[in-house]
């Protein structure tokens, strides 16, 4: 496997890990979100499941075993009510957008177009949840963080500002620094 292919697989695996975490996170969101926004949460959950499955196929097509989801993830903050569920949904989308921005950078051709589409979709969902936009979706939370895109997988501790996923349950939760 060439260096380019290795970088592509690493970025694909990071995106897959982020999608695993988003699927888990939306399970929490769905349990706390108000009835008025439940359809929106379900649509996001379904979109992340579809992206997760597509990414797993892409990783397999490159001859690598897809990263598995963690059994559970520690959330970045307590989700006790609908307002917190909306904040979590926003955080999930921002993190996913950040990882897809890495995937856009690491890939070319059709895969790059797919990654750009996923970045756009996550940014739009974040705007809907947040009620406003940011100048550079997927990059705002990384300002000055110096993150390593290879360390964003589901099995890696989420200690960097650009982490792709909620923290695996075996790792202490971090305070968001966005």
HELIX and SHEET records of a PDB file:
HELIX    1   1 UNK A    3  UNK A   32  1                                  30    
HELIX    2   2 UNK A   35  UNK A   37  5                                   3    
HELIX    3   3 UNK A   38  UNK A   61  1                                  24    
HELIX    4   4 UNK A   82  UNK A  106  1                                  25    
HELIX    5   5 UNK A  109  UNK A  130  1                                  22    
HELIX    6   6 UNK A  140  UNK A  142  5                                   3    
HELIX    7   7 UNK A  149  UNK A  151  5                                   3    
SHEET    1   A 2 UNK A  73  UNK A  74  0                                        
SHEET    2   A 2 UNK A 167  UNK A 168 -1                                        
END                                                                             
